[in-house]
Amino acid sequence: MTQQATDVRAMFGRIAPRYDSANRAMSMGIDILWRKKAMKPLLAGLGDRSRVLDLGAGTLDGAREILRRRPDAFVAAADFATQMLRVGRAKLGPTDDHLGTHTADGHRLPYGTGVFDAAFSAFCVRNLGDLPVALRELRRVVRPGGTIVILEFFRPKAQRLFLDRFYNARVLPLIGWAITGDRDAYRYLPASIARFLSRAEFESALRAAGFATAEGTDLFPGGMASLVVAR
Ligand SMILES: C[S@@+](CC[C@H](N)C(=O)[O-])C[C@H]1O[C@@H](n2cnc3c(N)ncnc32)[C@H](O)[C@@H]1O
C-alpha cells in the first residue's frame, strides 16, 4: 500500500466515530437523499436474492439503504478502514444478517470474478490511489451486464465562487473540525475534489476499464454531487 493510501486509511480511522454527524452537518442531510437517489438505477432489474457490493462502504449508510429496499438481497460492504465498518456495524439490528462487512482494499478485492449482480460506491472512488486498477477490479467482480452506480464529487468544470471557493474551502473544514476535532481531514475533502477527474473524464475511465456504457447526471443542488451509472 502506498503512503498516500496509508494516510487516507488512517484519516478515515480517526474520524470514524464522528463521521456520520459531520456528514449530516456539512451536507445539511442532503447526503441521505443522494444515497436514496442512487438506489433506483442500482436496484432496477435486480432479481431475487441478488448479491450487491458496496465499495468504500464506510459506516454502512449505503449498504443499509440497499437492504431496506431489498431485504432479500445480500450486501458485501467492503472498506479498507476497519474502524469505519465497526461504527457502521454498531448501527445494525439483529435481523441485518444479509450484510457482511469485509476489510478490503478496492485495488485487490477478496471476491471471485463476476460474483456480484451490481455494485455501489459512494464518495470512495475519489480516494483511490490507482483508479484504473481499482475500476478494472470493480469490473471483474461484477457479472457482465451488472450495474455499477457511483456517487461522487467530481472536479467541477470551473471553480464555483460559492461552492468551491467559499463553502468547500472555508466552511467545510470548520464544520468538520468542530465536529471531529480533525481539521486536516476536512481540508483533504476539497483538495481531493479539486485534483480528481471531471465527471466526463471519469466516464471515460470507466469505459477504458471495460464498461460498455457509462453515463452521469448531476444531482441537486447545483451539481454538487453526481451519479454515474455504468454497465
Ligand atoms: C468519504 S467515505 C464514504 C463512506 C460511505 N460510502 C458513505 O457514503 O458515507 C470514503 C470511504 O472509502 C474508503 N476507502 C478509501 N479508499 C479505499 C480503498 N482503496 N479501498 C477500500 N476502501 C477505501 C474509506 O476508508 C472511507 O470509508
The ligand as an SDF file (V2000), in Angstrom:
LIG
                    3D

 27 29  0  0  0  0  0  0  0  0999 V2000
  -15.9990    9.5010    2.2570 C   0  0  0  0  0  0  0  0  0  0  0  0
  -16.0740    7.8840    2.8770 S   0  0  0  0  0  0  0  0  0  0  0  0
  -17.6410    7.3010    2.2180 C   0  0  0  0  0  0  0  0  0  0  0  0
  -18.2430    6.2230    3.0620 C   0  0  0  0  0  0  0  0  0  0  0  0
  -19.6360    5.7790    2.6380 C   0  0  0  0  0  0  0  0  0  0  0  0
  -19.6090    5.1760    1.3340 N   0  0  0  0  0  0  0  0  0  0  0  0
  -20.6140    6.9190    2.6710 C   0  0  0  0  0  0  0  0  0  0  0  0
  -21.3220    7.1370    1.6850 O   0  0  0  0  0  0  0  0  0  0  0  0
  -20.7070    7.6030    3.7040 O   0  0  0  0  0  0  0  0  0  0  0  0
  -14.9210    7.0270    1.8230 C   0  0  0  0  0  0  0  0  0  0  0  0
  -14.6780    5.6140    2.2700 C   0  0  0  0  0  0  0  0  0  0  0  0
  -13.9030    4.9540    1.2710 O   0  0  0  0  0  0  0  0  0  0  0  0
  -12.9530    4.1530    1.9330 C   0  0  0  0  0  0  0  0  0  0  0  0
  -11.8040    3.9130    1.0250 N   0  0  0  0  0  0  0  0  0  0  0  0
  -10.9740    4.8340    0.5040 C   0  0  0  0  0  0  0  0  0  0  0  0
  -10.0360    4.2350   -0.2620 N   0  0  0  0  0  0  0  0  0  0  0  0
  -10.2950    2.9040   -0.2120 C   0  0  0  0  0  0  0  0  0  0  0  0
   -9.6710    1.7670   -0.7800 C   0  0  0  0  0  0  0  0  0  0  0  0
   -8.5650    1.8600   -1.5320 N   0  0  0  0  0  0  0  0  0  0  0  0
  -10.2070    0.5570   -0.5370 N   0  0  0  0  0  0  0  0  0  0  0  0
  -11.3180    0.4260    0.2570 C   0  0  0  0  0  0  0  0  0  0  0  0
  -11.9270    1.4710    0.8400 N   0  0  0  0  0  0  0  0  0  0  0  0
  -11.4290    2.7040    0.6070 C   0  0  0  0  0  0  0  0  0  0  0  0
  -12.5780    4.9480    3.1770 C   0  0  0  0  0  0  0  0  0  0  0  0
  -11.9920    4.1520    4.1890 O   0  0  0  0  0  0  0  0  0  0  0  0
  -13.9140    5.5320    3.5900 C   0  0  0  0  0  0  0  0  0  0  0  0
  -14.6180    4.7150    4.4870 O   0  0  0  0  0  0  0  0  0  0  0  0
  1  2  1  0
  2  3  1  0
  2 10  1  0
  3  4  1  0
  4  5  1  0
  5  6  1  0
  5  7  1  0
  7  8  2  0
  7  9  1  0
 10 11  1  0
 11 12  1  0
 11 26  1  0
 12 13  1  0
 13 14  1  0
 13 24  1  0
 14 15  1  0
 14 23  1  0
 15 16  2  0
 16 17  1  0
 17 18  1  0
 17 23  2  0
 18 19  1  0
 18 20  2  0
 20 21  1  0
 21 22  2  0
 22 23  1  0
 24 25  1  0
 24 26  1  0
 26 27  1  0
M  CHG  2   2   1   9  -1
M  END
$$$$
